[in-house]
Amino acid sequence: MPAPGSEHTALVTAVAERRDRAAFTVLYDYYSPRLNAWLLRLGMDRASAEELAQEVMVTLWHKAQLFDASKSSLGTWLYRIARNRRIDAARRNRVDFVDPAEYTLDIPDEQAPDADQQIDAQTREDVLRQAMVTLPEEQASLVRLAFFEGLSHSEIATRTELPLGTVKSRIRLAFSRLRRVLEAGGVDAAV
């Protein structure tokens, strides 16, 4: 299938204006597996990733009229919806969640980012890397595997030969500490 662009914008318009099922099917077939794979890389379990990807596509069906091609590509819009839904689900499931995506740019975009976006992304990544210096190595190494290499918790457990519960616990503790450091104003205010 060709890369998304004006063709996908036209399909979204058809969904928004006429509830065109054929147009929606094309978009679903293109984006659903990509969203699912991205969510799996972020560490979601298979069932949750599939459910969330499905939910994003249902949102596209119901709210296609809200998509504005002048503001972003369709892919960026859908990944943003998925990211926000993932954050909401994680917040419902645990109180001390810190979304690493707030500090790093990990959402694929079909359009090249402009210079300001690249600088902002690099700045966020630099701040996160500096804050990670405050973590014990046993936590920092797991965070690097999860968010800079994109491994799931299960893959990290396999690679490091640690129990899955230990991996999850250390990453949760690392998030909690990173959040405190970042909310306090950065590395200089570290605990």
Backbone as numpy.savetxt, mean C-alpha at the origin, in Angstrom:
# Nx Ny Nz CAx CAy CAz Cx Cy Cz
-2.55 -7.34 -22.92 -3.40 -6.16 -22.92 -2.51 -4.92 -22.92
-2.86 -3.90 -23.67 -2.05 -2.69 -23.70 -2.05 -1.99 -22.35
-1.04 -1.15 -22.16 -0.93 -0.40 -20.91 -2.13 0.51 -20.75
-2.52 0.77 -19.50 -3.67 1.63 -19.26 -3.40 3.05 -19.71
-4.42 3.77 -19.93 -4.29 5.15 -20.34 -5.66 5.67 -20.72
-5.72 6.31 -21.87 -6.99 6.88 -22.30 -8.03 5.79 -22.52
-7.59 4.59 -22.91 -8.53 3.47 -23.09 -9.24 3.15 -21.77
-8.48 3.09 -20.68 -9.10 2.79 -19.39 -9.94 3.96 -18.90
-9.53 5.17 -19.20 -10.33 6.34 -18.83 -11.68 6.28 -19.54
-11.66 5.90 -20.81 -12.92 5.77 -21.57 -13.79 4.67 -20.98
-13.18 3.59 -20.54 -13.94 2.50 -19.93 -14.58 2.93 -18.61
-13.84 3.68 -17.80 -14.40 4.19 -16.54 -15.57 5.12 -16.82
-15.41 5.95 -17.84 -16.50 6.85 -18.22 -17.74 6.05 -18.61
-17.53 4.96 -19.36 -18.66 4.11 -19.76 -19.33 3.48 -18.54
-18.54 3.08 -17.56 -19.11 2.51 -16.33 -19.88 3.59 -15.59
-19.31 4.78 -15.48 -19.94 5.87 -14.73 -21.24 6.34 -15.39
-21.22 6.46 -16.70 -22.37 7.05 -17.39 -23.45 6.04 -17.74
-23.04 4.80 -18.11 -24.03 3.84 -18.62 -24.06 2.53 -17.86
-23.27 2.43 -16.77 -23.15 1.16 -16.05 -22.81 0.03 -17.02
-21.83 0.31 -17.88 -21.42 -0.62 -18.94 -20.68 -1.82 -18.32
-21.35 -2.98 -18.33 -20.78 -4.17 -17.72 -19.55 -4.68 -18.47
-19.57 -4.57 -19.79 -18.42 -5.03 -20.58 -17.18 -4.19 -20.26
-17.37 -2.88 -20.13 -16.25 -1.99 -19.79 -15.73 -2.33 -18.39
-16.65 -2.57 -17.46 -16.25 -2.92 -16.11 -15.47 -4.24 -16.10
-15.91 -5.20 -16.89 -15.24 -6.50 -16.96 -13.79 -6.34 -17.41
-13.56 -5.50 -18.40 -12.20 -5.26 -18.88 -11.35 -4.65 -17.76
-11.90 -3.67 -17.07 -11.17 -3.02 -15.97 -10.93 -4.00 -14.82
-11.93 -4.79 -14.51 -11.81 -5.78 -13.45 -10.71 -6.79 -13.77
-10.74 -7.30 -14.99 -9.75 -8.30 -15.40 -8.34 -7.74 -15.39
-8.19 -6.45 -15.63 -6.87 -5.84 -15.65 -6.39 -5.51 -14.23
-7.23 -4.85 -13.44 -6.78 -4.32 -12.15 -6.90 -5.28 -10.97
-7.92 -6.12 -10.95 -8.12 -6.99 -9.79 -6.91 -7.87 -9.48
-6.32 -8.57 -10.46 -5.14 -9.39 -10.11 -3.94 -8.55 -9.69
-3.80 -7.36 -10.24 -2.68 -6.49 -9.87 -2.84 -5.98 -8.44
-4.05 -5.58 -8.08 -4.31 -5.14 -6.71 -4.08 -6.29 -5.73
-4.58 -7.46 -6.08 -4.42 -8.63 -5.22 -2.93 -8.93 -5.00
-2.15 -8.94 -6.06 -0.71 -9.23 -5.94 -0.01 -8.17 -5.09
-0.38 -6.92 -5.28 0.23 -5.82 -4.50 -0.09 -5.98 -3.02
-1.33 -6.31 -2.71 -1.73 -6.49 -1.32 -1.02 -7.69 -0.69
-0.82 -8.75 -1.45 -0.06 -9.91 -0.96 1.38 -9.52 -0.65
1.98 -8.71 -1.53 3.36 -8.25 -1.30 3.46 -7.40 -0.04
2.38 -6.74 0.32 2.38 -5.91 1.53 2.14 -6.73 2.79
1.96 -8.05 2.63 1.86 -8.91 3.79 0.46 -9.36 4.17
-0.53 -9.02 3.36 -1.89 -9.49 3.66 -1.98 -10.98 3.35
-2.83 -11.68 4.08 -3.04 -13.09 3.76 -3.90 -13.16 2.48
-3.85 -14.31 1.83 -4.49 -14.46 0.52 -5.98 -14.11 0.54
-6.71 -14.63 1.52 -8.16 -14.38 1.57 -8.47 -12.89 1.77
-7.73 -12.24 2.66 -7.96 -10.82 2.91 -7.60 -9.97 1.70
-6.52 -10.33 1.03 -6.10 -9.59 -0.17 -7.14 -9.72 -1.26
-7.64 -10.93 -1.47 -8.67 -11.13 -2.50 -9.94 -10.36 -2.15
-10.33 -10.40 -0.89 -11.53 -9.69 -0.46 -11.38 -8.18 -0.63
-10.22 -7.66 -0.25 -10.01 -6.22 -0.37 -9.94 -5.79 -1.83
-9.29 -6.59 -2.70 -9.23 -6.26 -4.13 -10.65 -6.25 -4.70
-11.46 -7.22 -4.30 -12.85 -7.28 -4.74 -13.60 -6.03 -4.28
-13.39 -5.64 -3.03 -14.05 -4.46 -2.48 -13.67 -3.19 -3.26
-12.41 -3.08 -3.65 -11.96 -1.92 -4.43 -12.67 -1.90 -5.79
-12.80 -3.06 -6.41 -13.45 -3.11 -7.71 -14.95 -2.81 -7.60
-15.58 -3.22 -6.50 -16.98 -2.87 -6.26 -17.10 -1.35 -6.09
-16.13 -0.76 -5.42 -16.12 0.69 -5.27 -16.02 1.37 -6.64
-15.19 0.82 -7.50 -15.09 1.37 -8.87 -16.46 1.30 -9.55
-17.16 0.19 -9.42 -18.47 0.03 -10.06 -19.45 1.09 -9.53
-19.47 1.29 -8.23 -20.45 2.20 -7.63 -20.04 3.67 -7.69
-18.74 3.95 -7.74 -18.30 5.34 -7.65 -17.41 5.78 -8.82
-17.59 5.14 -9.95 -16.77 5.47 -11.12 -16.87 6.95 -11.49
-18.01 7.56 -11.21 -18.20 8.98 -11.54 -17.28 9.89 -10.73
-16.71 9.38 -9.64 -15.81 10.20 -8.81 -14.38 10.22 -9.35
-14.06 9.32 -10.27 -12.70 9.29 -10.83 -12.48 10.53 -11.70
-11.34 11.19 -11.49 -10.98 12.38 -12.26 -9.62 12.15 -12.90
-9.63 11.93 -14.21 -8.40 11.63 -14.94 -7.42 12.79 -14.92
-7.89 14.00 -14.63 -6.98 15.14 -14.58 -6.16 15.16 -13.29
-6.60 14.39 -12.28 -5.90 14.37 -11.00 -4.96 13.19 -10.85
-5.29 12.04 -11.45 -4.43 10.86 -11.33 -4.81 9.84 -12.40
-3.96 8.86 -12.53 -4.29 7.74 -13.41 -5.30 6.86 -12.69
-5.99 6.02 -13.44 -6.95 5.11 -12.83 -6.24 4.16 -11.87
-5.07 3.67 -12.26 -4.32 2.77 -11.39 -4.00 3.42 -10.06
-3.53 4.65 -10.09 -3.20 5.37 -8.86 -4.45 5.52 -7.99
-5.56 5.85 -8.61 -6.82 6.03 -7.88 -7.22 4.73 -7.20
-7.16 3.62 -7.92 -7.56 2.32 -7.36 -6.59 1.86 -6.27
-5.28 2.05 -6.49 -4.30 1.66 -5.46 -4.49 2.52 -4.20
-4.84 3.77 -4.37 -5.07 4.65 -3.22 -6.29 4.15 -2.43
-7.35 3.76 -3.13 -8.52 3.21 -2.45 -8.12 1.95 -1.69
-7.35 1.07 -2.34 -6.91 -0.17 -1.70 -6.06 0.13 -0.47
-5.15 1.07 -0.59 -4.29 1.45 0.52 -5.12 1.95 1.70
-6.08 2.82 1.41 -6.91 3.37 2.48 -7.77 2.30 3.14
-8.31 1.39 2.35 -9.12 0.30 2.91 -8.25 -0.62 3.76
-7.02 -0.87 3.30 -6.08 -1.72 4.06 -5.75 -1.07 5.41
-5.52 0.23 5.40 -5.24 0.97 6.63 -6.43 0.89 7.57
-7.64 1.11 7.03 -8.84 1.05 7.87 -8.99 -0.32 8.51
-8.78 -1.38 7.73 -8.90 -2.74 8.25 -7.85 -3.00 9.33
-6.63 -2.55 9.10 -5.56 -2.76 10.07 -5.85 -1.99 11.36
-6.38 -0.80 11.24 -6.69 -0.01 12.43 -7.81 -0.65 13.24
-8.77 -1.26 12.54 -9.84 -1.95 13.27 -9.29 -3.16 14.02
-8.24 -3.79 13.45 -7.70 -5.02 14.03 -6.66 -4.79 15.11
-5.99 -3.66 15.10 -5.01 -3.41 16.15 -4.84 -1.92 16.38
-4.62 -1.58 17.61 -4.61 -0.20 18.04 -3.33 0.52 17.67
-2.20 -0.16 17.72 -0.91 0.52 17.54 -0.35 0.40 16.13
-1.21 0.41 15.13 -0.77 0.26 13.74 -0.14 1.55 13.23
1.00 1.42 12.58 1.62 2.52 11.86 1.74 2.08 10.42
1.21 2.86 9.51 1.27 2.50 8.11 2.59 2.95 7.51
3.45 2.02 7.13 4.74 2.41 6.56 4.58 3.15 5.24
3.45 2.98 4.58 3.24 3.67 3.32 3.10 5.18 3.52
2.81 5.61 4.75 2.75 7.04 5.01 4.14 7.67 4.89
5.19 6.86 5.01 6.53 7.39 5.03 7.36 6.94 3.83
6.83 6.02 3.04 7.53 5.60 1.83 6.56 5.55 0.69
7.04 5.71 -0.49 6.20 5.66 -1.68 6.26 4.25 -2.23
5.17 3.49 -2.07 5.17 2.12 -2.55 3.97 1.81 -3.42
3.25 2.82 -3.88 2.10 2.59 -4.71 2.52 2.73 -6.17
2.36 1.67 -6.97 2.73 1.75 -8.37 1.90 2.81 -9.08
2.49 3.47 -10.03 1.81 4.50 -10.81 2.19 4.32 -12.26
1.20 4.34 -13.13 1.49 4.20 -14.55 2.15 5.45 -15.13
2.03 6.57 -14.43 2.62 7.81 -14.89 3.87 8.10 -14.07
4.89 8.61 -14.69 6.12 8.94 -13.97 5.83 10.08 -12.99
6.30 9.99 -11.76 6.06 11.07 -10.81 6.87 12.31 -11.18
6.32 13.48 -10.83 7.07 14.69 -11.12 8.18 14.88 -10.09
9.01 15.87 -10.30 10.19 16.07 -9.46 9.80 16.30 -7.99
8.73 17.08 -7.75 8.30 17.34 -6.37 7.89 16.05 -5.67
7.17 15.19 -6.38 6.75 13.92 -5.78 7.97 13.06 -5.47
8.94 13.03 -6.36 10.15 12.24 -6.12 10.90 12.76 -4.91
11.02 14.07 -4.79 11.72 14.67 -3.65 10.97 14.38 -2.36
9.63 14.54 -2.37 8.83 14.24 -1.18 8.98 12.78 -0.79
8.93 11.89 -1.76 9.06 10.45 -1.47 10.44 10.15 -0.89
11.47 10.74 -1.46 12.82 10.50 -0.97 12.99 11.06 0.44
12.40 12.22 0.69 12.47 12.82 2.03 11.79 11.92 3.05
10.59 11.41 2.71 9.88 10.52 3.63 10.69 9.25 3.88
11.29 8.71 2.82 12.09 7.50 2.98 13.32 7.78 3.84
13.97 8.93 3.63 15.14 9.30 4.44 14.77 9.43 5.91
13.63 10.08 6.20 13.18 10.24 7.58 12.93 8.87 8.20
12.27 7.99 7.46 12.00 6.65 7.98 13.30 5.90 8.23
14.23 5.96 7.29 15.50 5.25 7.48 16.25 5.79 8.70
16.23 7.12 8.91 16.89 7.70 10.08 16.19 7.25 11.37
14.87 7.22 11.34 14.13 6.78 12.52 14.41 5.32 12.82
14.66 4.53 11.79 14.93 3.11 11.99 16.22 2.87 12.75
17.12 3.85 12.75 18.38 3.73 13.50 18.09 3.59 14.99
16.94 4.10 15.43 16.59 4.02 16.85 16.08 2.64 17.24
15.83 1.78 16.27 15.29 0.44 16.57 16.41 -0.53 16.92
16.11 -1.49 17.77 17.06 -2.59 17.97 17.24 -3.33 16.63
18.41 -3.86 16.38 18.70 -4.51 15.10 17.72 -5.64 14.81
17.30 -6.38 15.83 16.38 -7.50 15.61 15.04 -7.02 15.05
14.63 -5.79 15.36 13.41 -5.22 14.81 13.68 -4.55 13.46
14.76 -3.79 13.38 15.07 -3.06 12.15 15.26 -4.00 10.97
15.93 -5.13 11.19 16.17 -6.05 10.08 14.86 -6.61 9.55
13.90 -6.85 10.43 12.60 -7.36 9.98 11.80 -6.29 9.24
11.88 -5.05 9.70 11.19 -3.96 9.01 11.78 -3.77 7.61
13.11 -3.86 7.50 13.74 -3.74 6.18 13.24 -4.83 5.24
13.17 -6.05 5.73 12.70 -7.17 4.90 11.25 -6.95 4.47
10.43 -6.44 5.39 9.01 -6.27 5.10 8.75 -5.12 4.13
9.42 -3.99 4.35 9.00 -2.81 3.62 9.98 -2.30 2.58
11.21 -2.70 2.65 12.12 -2.30 1.60 12.32 -3.44 0.61
12.08 -4.69 1.06 12.16 -5.83 0.15 10.78 -6.39 -0.18
9.76 -5.95 0.53 8.39 -6.34 0.22 8.01 -7.76 0.58
8.70 -8.36 1.56 8.38 -9.73 1.96 7.19 -9.77 2.92
6.41 -10.82 2.82 5.30 -11.01 3.76 5.87 -11.50 5.09
5.05 -11.48 6.13 5.49 -11.97 7.44 5.91 -13.43 7.35
5.17 -14.23 6.60 5.50 -15.65 6.45 6.85 -15.83 5.75
7.08 -15.03 4.71 8.36 -15.12 3.99 9.52 -14.70 4.89
9.29 -13.70 5.71 10.34 -13.25 6.64 10.64 -14.36 7.64
9.59 -14.99 8.17 9.78 -16.08 9.13 10.60 -17.20 8.51
10.31 -17.53 7.27 11.04 -18.59 6.58 12.50 -18.18 6.37
12.72 -16.96 5.90 14.08 -16.51 5.61 14.93 -16.41 6.87
14.32 -15.91 7.96 15.10 -15.68 9.18 15.07 -16.86 10.13
14.24 -17.86 9.82 14.07 -19.04 10.66 13.56 -18.68 12.05
12.74 -17.63 12.10 12.08 -17.22 13.34 10.63 -17.67 13.30
10.02 -17.92 14.45 8.59 -18.23 14.46 7.78 -17.05 13.92
6.68 -17.34 13.22 5.85 -16.30 12.64 5.37 -15.31 13.70
4.99 -15.80 14.87 4.54 -14.92 15.94 5.61 -13.94 16.38
6.86 -14.40 16.41 7.98 -13.54 16.78 8.16 -12.44 15.74
8.08 -12.82 14.47 8.21 -11.83 13.39 7.14 -10.76 13.53
5.90 -11.18 13.69 4.79 -10.22 13.81 4.95 -9.33 15.04
5.34 -9.93 16.13 5.51 -9.18 17.37 6.62 -8.13 17.24
7.75 -8.52 16.68 8.86 -7.57 16.53 8.51 -6.44 15.58
7.81 -6.76 14.50 7.42 -5.71 13.55 6.41 -4.77 14.22
5.47 -5.31 14.99 4.50 -4.47 15.69 5.20 -3.54 16.69
6.15 -4.08 17.43 6.92 -3.26 18.37 7.72 -2.18 17.64
8.29 -2.55 16.49 9.05 -1.58 15.70 8.14 -0.45 15.23
6.93 -0.80 14.75 5.98 0.23 14.30 5.63 1.18 15.44
5.40 0.61 16.60 5.04 1.43 17.75 6.16 2.43 18.06
7.39 1.93 18.06 8.53 2.81 18.36 8.73 3.84 17.24
8.62 3.41 15.98 8.77 4.36 14.86 7.71 5.46 14.94
6.49 5.07 15.26 5.43 6.07 15.36 5.76 7.10 16.43
6.23 6.63 17.59 6.58 7.57 18.67 7.70 8.52 18.22
8.71 7.97 17.54 9.82 8.79 17.08 9.34 9.81 16.06
8.56 9.37 15.08 8.10 10.26 14.02 7.12 11.30 14.55
6.24 10.91 15.46 5.30 11.88 16.03 6.00 12.90 16.92
7.12 12.49 17.52 7.86 13.40 18.39 8.66 14.42 17.58
8.67 14.27 16.28 9.34 15.26 15.46 10.61 14.76 14.81
10.83 13.48 14.83 11.97 12.96 14.09 12.99 12.29 14.98
14.12 12.05 14.38 15.17 11.26 15.02 15.77 11.98 16.22
15.88 13.28 16.16 16.50 14.02 17.26 15.69 13.90 18.54
14.37 13.64 18.40 13.51 13.52 19.57 13.33 12.07 19.99
14.17 11.19 19.48 14.01 9.75 19.73 14.07 9.42 21.21
13.36 8.35 21.55 13.29 7.91 22.95 14.65 7.55 23.47
